[in-house]
């Protein structure tokens, strides 16, 4: 076999492979309408699933914050009841006419530091004696 024959066979092989590749490629073109339709349906399904997951998550977050608000409201009510109980008990049971231990309303505790001097709740008279000895 001569070099020209080998080159001719090689050229014919390349041409034949190109024709076969072209024929196969034309038969199943990438991005054909059927393939695009299948991809679009698959993406639509994924989008719908992700949308449902997002809505479920948003609902869960909403329920969490609703319960948090409800529990906080209950807790604030309980603290107010406790404050009212302690305030009433202090007024009835204690003899603190010269100084007020608790503010008149529960919200005053959140307003900031009292302008009145702090007193020793357990031993108010001992503090008075201590200030006299200093």
LOKE-303599 format. One record per residue: residue number from 1; x, y, z of N, C-alpha, C in turn; residue in three letters. Coordinates in pm, 1 decimal, decimal comma. Layout:
N
SITE kolkol       nx       ny       nz      cax      cay      caz       cx       cy       cz marvo
SITE    NUM        X        Y        Z        X        Y        Z        X        Y        Z   ala
...
//
This chain:
134
SITE kolkol       nx       ny       nz      cax      cay      caz       cx       cy       cz marvo
SITE      1     84,7   -117,2      0,0      0,0      0,0      0,0     89,4    123,7      0,0   unk
SITE      2     46,2    211,0    -82,6    125,9    333,1    -93,4     69,1    439,9     -0,4   unk
SITE      3    144,7    544,1     14,6    104,7    653,3    103,2    -20,1    722,5     49,5   unk
SITE      4    -34,7    734,2    -78,9   -152,7    798,8   -137,3   -277,2    717,4   -109,8   unk
SITE      5   -267,8    586,1   -114,2   -381,8    499,8    -86,7   -423,0    513,9     60,6   unk
SITE      6   -326,3    517,5    146,9   -357,1    530,8    291,4   -426,4    664,1    316,5   unk
SITE      7   -377,8    770,6    252,2   -439,8    901,5    271,3   -580,6    905,2    211,6   unk
SITE      8   -602,7    838,2    105,3   -735,0    834,0     43,6   -832,7    758,9    133,5   unk
SITE      9   -790,3    645,1    186,5   -876,7    566,0    276,3   -906,2    648,9    403,4   unk
SITE     10   -805,3    717,1    452,0   -823,9    799,0    571,6   -923,4    911,8    545,0   unk
SITE     11   -911,0    977,2    429,7  -1001,6   1086,6    393,7  -1143,8   1036,1    376,2   unk
SITE     12  -1159,1    921,1    311,6  -1293,0    863,0    295,7  -1353,1    823,8    431,0   unk
SITE     13  -1271,2    771,9    521,8  -1317,5    736,6    656,7  -1366,3    858,8    734,7   unk
SITE     14  -1293,5    967,7    720,8  -1332,6   1091,6    789,8  -1463,2   1144,0    732,2   unk
SITE     15  -1474,2   1141,0    597,7  -1596,8   1188,2    533,7  -1714,1   1100,2    573,3   unk
SITE     16  -1695,2    969,1    574,3  -1802,3    875,6    612,1  -1843,5    897,5    758,4   unk
SITE     17  -1746,4    915,4    848,1  -1777,3    940,3    989,7  -1853,2   1071,5   1006,7   unk
SITE     18  -1817,1   1172,8    930,0  -1886,6   1301,6    937,3  -2031,1   1286,8    890,7   unk
SITE     19  -2052,2   1211,4    781,9  -2189,4   1190,4    733,5  -2273,9   1112,8    832,8   unk
SITE     20  -2216,8   1009,7    893,0  -2290,7    930,8    993,2  -2321,5   1018,3   1115,5   unk
SITE     21  -2224,6   1095,9   1161,1  -2246,5   1185,9   1274,1  -2352,9   1289,6   1245,0   unk
SITE     22  -2351,1   1344,1   1123,7  -2451,6   1443,1   1084,3  -2590,8   1381,4   1082,9   unk
SITE     23  -2603,4   1259,4   1029,4  -2733,3   1191,8   1020,6  -2787,3   1162,2   1160,7   unk
SITE     24  -2702,2   1114,5   1248,6  -2746,2   1084,6   1386,0  -2783,8   1214,4   1458,2   unk
SITE     25  -2703,6   1317,4   1436,1  -2731,2   1445,9   1499,5  -2861,8   1507,7   1453,9   unk
SITE     26  -2895,4   1491,8   1328,9  -3020,4   1547,0   1276,4  -3141,4   1470,5   1327,5   unk
SITE     27  -3121,2   1345,1   1353,3  -3232,1   1263,7   1400,1  -3275,8   1306,6   1540,9   unk
SITE     28  -3181,0   1337,8   1626,3  -3212,1   1377,2   1764,5  -3138,9   1507,3   1793,9   unk
SITE     29  -3192,9   1615,1   1745,6  -3129,8   1745,8   1762,4  -3138,0   1789,7   1907,9   unk
SITE     30  -3026,2   1840,9   1962,8  -3031,8   1889,6   2101,0  -3121,7   2012,3   2108,4   unk
SITE     31  -3199,9   2015,7   2211,0  -3290,0   2128,7   2228,3  -3410,7   2120,3   2137,8   unk
SITE     32  -3447,0   2000,0   2098,3  -3566,9   1983,2   2016,5  -3689,7   2021,9   2096,0   unk
SITE     33  -3799,9   2040,2   2027,9  -3922,0   2087,5   2094,4  -3970,7   1989,6   2201,8   unk
SITE     34  -3959,7   1860,9   2175,7  -4004,0   1762,4   2275,7  -3913,8   1767,2   2398,5   unk
SITE     35  -3783,0   1778,4   2374,1  -3689,7   1783,5   2486,4  -3708,5   1912,8   2566,9   unk
SITE     36  -3729,8   2023,5   2498,4  -3754,3   2150,4   2567,3  -3883,0   2145,8   2647,9   unk
SITE     37  -3984,5   2081,4   2592,1  -4112,4   2069,2   2662,5  -4095,5   1986,3   2789,7   unk
SITE     38  -4019,2   1876,0   2779,4  -3994,3   1793,0   2897,5  -3917,0   1869,9   3004,4   unk
SITE     39  -3816,5   1944,4   2962,9  -3739,3   2024,2   3058,3  -3825,6   2131,1   3125,3   unk
SITE     40  -3911,4   2193,8   3046,8  -3998,1   2297,7   3102,9  -4096,2   2237,4   3202,9   unk
SITE     41  -4151,8   2122,2   3171,8  -4244,1   2056,2   3266,0  -4171,0   2018,4   3394,7   unk
SITE     42  -4049,1   1967,9   3381,1  -3971,2   1929,1   3499,0  -3941,3   2052,2   3585,9   unk
SITE     43  -3903,5   2161,8   3522,2  -3874,9   2284,7   3597,7  -4001,0   2343,1   3659,5   unk
SITE     44  -4112,5   2333,6   3589,9  -4239,0   2381,2   3647,1  -4276,3   2301,3   3771,3   unk
SITE     45  -4254,4   2169,2   3765,7  -4282,8   2084,9   3882,1  -4190,3   2121,1   3998,9   unk
SITE     46  -4062,4   2141,2   3968,9  -3968,6   2179,4   4074,7  -4005,5   2315,1   4133,3   unk
SITE     47  -4044,7   2407,9   4048,1  -4085,3   2540,2   4095,4  -4208,8   2530,7   4184,9   unk
SITE     48  -4306,1   2452,0   4143,7  -4427,6   2435,1   4224,4  -4394,5   2372,0   4359,5   unk
SITE     49  -4304,3   2273,2   4358,4  -4265,2   2208,6   4483,6  -4193,5   2307,9   4575,1   unk
SITE     50  -4102,1   2385,4   4520,6  -4030,3   2483,6   4601,6  -4124,5   2592,0   4653,1   unk
SITE     51  -4222,5   2628,7   4573,2  -4321,1   2728,6   4616,3  -4402,6   2674,9   4733,7   unk
SITE     52  -4442,6   2547,1   4726,4  -4517,3   2486,8   4837,6  -4430,5   2480,1   4962,5   unk
SITE     53  -4301,7   2444,8   4947,6  -4211,4   2440,4   5062,3  -4195,6   2578,9   5124,6   unk
SITE     54  -4183,7   2681,3   5040,2  -4170,7   2818,2   5089,7  -4296,2   2861,5   5165,2   unk
SITE     55  -4413,4   2830,8   5111,0  -4538,0   2867,9   5178,0  -4552,7   2795,0   5310,9   unk
SITE     56  -4512,0   2667,3   5314,8  -4518,3   2592,1   5440,9  -4422,9   2652,9   5543,7   unk
SITE     57  -4304,7   2691,3   5498,9  -4207,3   2753,6   5588,8  -4259,7   2888,1   5640,0   unk
SITE     58  -4316,5   2967,5   5550,9  -4371,5   3096,9   5592,4  -4483,8   3077,3   5693,4   unk
SITE     59  -4567,9   2977,3   5673,3  -4676,5   2948,9   5767,3  -4619,9   2907,4   5903,0   unk
SITE     60  -4514,7   2826,2   5900,0  -4452,2   2781,1   6024,2  -4391,7   2900,1   6100,4   unk
SITE     61  -4326,8   2990,1   6028,9  -4269,3   3109,7   6091,6  -4380,8   3196,6   6150,2   unk
SITE     62  -4489,2   3213,2   6075,2  -4602,3   3292,9   6122,7  -4659,8   3233,0   6251,3   unk
SITE     63  -4679,5   3101,3   6253,4  -4733,0   3035,4   6372,7  -4636,8   3050,0   6491,0   unk
SITE     64  -4506,8   3040,0   6463,9  -4407,9   3054,4   6570,5  -4418,1   3192,9   6634,9   unk
SITE     65  -4423,8   3297,7   6552,4  -4431,0   3432,9   6606,6  -4565,3   3460,8   6672,5   unk
SITE     66  -4671,8   3399,8   6622,8  -4801,6   3415,6   6689,0  -4797,5   3355,5   6829,1   unk
SITE     67  -4739,7   3234,8   6841,2  -4731,5   3170,4   6972,3  -4639,3   3248,5   7064,2   unk
SITE     68  -4528,2   3299,2   7009,1  -4435,6   3380,0   7089,7  -4506,9   3503,2   7144,9   unk
SITE     69  -4583,4   3570,6   7060,7  -4657,1   3689,6   7105,5  -4758,9   3652,5   7212,6   unk
SITE     70  -4827,7   3540,9   7192,9  -4927,7   3496,9   7290,8  -4861,4   3464,7   7424,6   unk
SITE     71  -4750,7   3391,2   7420,7  -4680,8   3356,9   7544,1  -4625,1   3481,5   7613,1   unk
SITE     72  -4574,5   3575,2   7533,3  -4522,2   3698,6   7591,3  -4634,1   3777,7   7658,0   unk
SITE     73  -4750,3   3780,7   7594,7  -4864,7   3851,9   7651,9  -4906,4   3787,3   7783,9   unk
SITE     74  -4910,2   3653,6   7785,9  -4945,0   3582,9   7908,9  -4841,7   3610,5   8017,6   unk
SITE     75  -4713,1   3609,3   7979,5  -4606,7   3633,0   8075,7  -4616,4   3775,0   8132,1   unk
SITE     76  -4642,7   3872,5   8046,6  -4655,2   4010,7   8092,9  -4773,2   4023,8   8188,6   unk
SITE     77  -4883,5   3955,0   8156,9  -4999,0   3957,9   8246,7  -4966,2   3896,0   8381,5   unk
SITE     78  -4892,5   3784,8   8379,0  -4853,7   3719,3   8504,2  -4763,0   3809,7   8586,2   unk
SITE     79  -4668,7   3876,2   8522,5  -4581,0   3967,5   8595,3  -4659,5   4085,2   8651,5   unk
SITE     80  -4758,1   4133,5   8576,7  -4838,8   4243,9   8627,2  -4919,3   4198,7   8749,0   unk
SITE     81  -4976,7   4078,0   8741,2  -5050,6   4025,3   8856,2  -4958,5   4010,9   8977,0   unk
SITE     82  -4836,8   3960,3   8955,1  -4741,0   3945,9   9064,8  -4704,8   4083,0   9122,9   unk
SITE     83  -4680,5   4179,2   9035,6  -4647,7   4314,4   9081,0  -4763,1   4372,6   9162,3   unk
SITE     84  -4886,0   4359,6   9109,5  -5002,0   4412,0   9182,1  -5015,9   4345,0   9318,8   unk
SITE     85  -4994,4   4212,4   9323,6  -5003,3   4139,1   9449,4  -4897,8   4190,2   9548,5   unk
SITE     86  -4774,3   4203,8   9501,2  -4668,1   4251,0   9590,6  -4691,6   4395,2   9633,8   unk
SITE     87  -4737,9   4476,7   9542,6  -4763,3   4617,1   9575,1  -4874,5   4628,9   9679,0   unk
SITE     88  -4984,2   4554,0   9658,3  -5095,6   4556,2   9753,8  -5051,0   4501,6   9888,6   unk
SITE     89  -4976,1   4391,5   9886,7  -4925,9   4333,1  10011,7  -4833,0   4427,7  10084,1   unk
SITE     90  -4749,1   4497,4  10009,7  -4656,9   4593,2  10070,9  -4733,4   4707,6  10135,7   unk
SITE     91  -4838,5   4754,4  10066,7  -4918,4   4863,2  10123,0  -4994,0   4817,6  10247,4   unk
SITE     92  -5048,3   4695,3  10244,5  -5129,2   4645,7  10357,0  -5043,6   4600,4  10474,0   unk
SITE     93  -4937,9   4526,9  10445,1  -4863,6   4459,5  10551,3  -4743,7   4539,2  10603,1   unk
SITE     94  -4687,6   4624,4  10519,3  -4567,8   4695,9  10560,0  -4600,0   4832,7  10616,4   unk
SITE     95  -4510,8   4880,1  10697,4  -4525,1   5014,1  10752,5  -4415,0   5100,2  10690,6   unk
SITE     96  -4435,0   5132,6  10566,5  -4334,9   5208,2  10492,8  -4395,3   5340,4  10447,6   unk
SITE     97  -4461,0   5408,3  10536,0  -4531,2   5531,6  10500,0  -4434,5   5642,0  10456,9   unk
SITE     98  -4310,2   5638,5  10509,8  -4216,6   5745,6  10476,2  -4143,8   5722,3  10344,0   unk
SITE     99  -4141,1   5598,7  10296,4  -4074,8   5570,1  10169,0  -4150,8   5463,0  10092,7   unk
SITE    100  -4152,4   5476,6   9965,3  -4226,1   5382,1   9879,6  -4126,8   5280,8   9824,6   unk
SITE    101  -4155,1   5151,9   9847,1  -4066,5   5044,9   9800,8  -4089,2   5018,3   9652,2   unk
SITE    102  -4213,8   4999,8   9614,5  -4248,5   4971,2   9475,8  -4314,8   5093,1   9413,0   unk
SITE    103  -4292,4   5118,2   9285,3  -4361,9   5229,9   9220,5  -4512,2   5203,8   9216,3   unk
SITE    104  -4588,1   5307,9   9186,4  -4733,0   5293,0   9188,0  -4786,6   5212,1   9072,3   unk
SITE    105  -4712,5   5200,4   8966,8  -4759,6   5122,2   8852,7  -4645,9   5033,5   8803,2   unk
SITE    106  -4681,9   4920,8   8740,5  -4582,3   4824,0   8695,8  -4494,9   4881,1   8585,4   unk
SITE    107  -4549,7   4963,8   8498,9  -4473,2   5020,5   8388,8  -4360,3   5109,4   8434,9   unk
SITE    108  -4370,0   5163,0   8555,7  -4264,7   5250,2   8606,9  -4133,8   5173,8   8624,9   unk
SITE    109  -4142,1   5043,0   8641,8  -4020,7   4963,4   8654,1  -3942,6   4963,4   8524,0   unk
SITE    110  -4011,2   4979,7   8412,4  -3946,9   4978,8   8282,4  -3904,5   5118,2   8237,7   unk
SITE    111  -3953,3   5223,3   8305,2  -3923,5   5360,1   8263,9  -3778,5   5398,5   8288,3   unk
SITE    112  -3713,1   5337,0   8381,7  -3573,6   5370,2   8409,9  -3550,2   5375,7   8559,1   unk
SITE    113  -3432,3   5420,8   8597,8  -3399,8   5424,5   8741,4  -3486,0   5526,9   8814,5   unk
SITE    114  -3520,3   5490,6   8936,2  -3600,7   5580,6   9020,0  -3515,0   5699,8   9062,4   unk
SITE    115  -3580,9   5812,1   9075,7  -3510,5   5930,4   9124,9  -3503,9   5930,5   9277,0   unk
SITE    116  -3589,7   5847,4   9339,3  -3589,4   5837,6   9483,9  -3472,4   5749,8   9526,9   unk
SITE    117  -3416,3   5776,6   9645,7  -3306,4   5691,1   9693,6  -3356,7   5549,7   9719,7   unk
SITE    118  -3271,6   5453,1   9692,5  -3306,9   5312,6   9716,0  -3309,6   5286,1   9865,3   unk
SITE    119  -3401,4   5198,5   9906,6  -3409,0   5163,6  10048,6  -3381,8   5015,3  10064,3   unk
SITE    120  -3340,2   4977,5  10180,8  -3319,4   4837,1  10212,2  -3455,1   4780,2  10252,4   unk
SITE    121  -3511,3   4698,5  10169,1  -3646,6   4647,7  10189,6  -3656,2   4565,1  10317,4   unk
SITE    122  -3553,8   4484,0  10344,6  -3560,4   4392,9  10459,5  -3537,0   4466,5  10592,7   unk
SITE    123  -3448,5   4563,8  10593,1  -3415,4   4633,0  10717,1  -3414,1   4784,3  10694,2   unk
SITE    124  -3529,9   4845,9  10676,9  -3530,1   4989,9  10649,3  -3479,7   5072,4  10767,7   unk
SITE    125  -3501,9   5026,8  10890,2  -3460,2   5103,1  11007,4  -3309,5   5093,3  11027,6   unk
SITE    126  -3249,4   4976,3  10994,4  -3104,6   4960,3  11008,3  -3031,9   5057,1  10918,2   unk
SITE    127  -3083,9   5082,7  10801,3  -3020,3   5174,3  10708,4  -3022,8   5315,4  10764,0   unk
SITE    128  -3135,5   5351,8  10825,9  -3145,4   5484,5  10885,4  -3042,2   5499,7  10996,9   unk
SITE    129  -3023,8   5393,6  11076,2  -2925,9   5397,3  11185,4  -2785,1   5406,0  11129,0   unk
SITE    130  -2758,4   5333,3  11015,7  -2627,6   5336,7  10954,7  -2595,5   5476,9  10902,0   unk
SITE    131  -2692,4   5544,0  10847,1  -2667,0   5676,6  10794,0  -2641,6   5776,6  10906,8   unk
SITE    132  -2698,5   5750,2  11023,7  -2675,5   5839,0  11137,7  -2536,3   5820,1  11193,2   unk
SITE    133  -2483,2   5699,6  11190,9  -2352,1   5672,4  11247,6  -2240,5   5719,0  11155,3   unk
SITE    134  -2265,5   5745,4  11032,5  -2160,5   5787,8  10937,7  -2135,2   5930,2  10944,0   unk
//
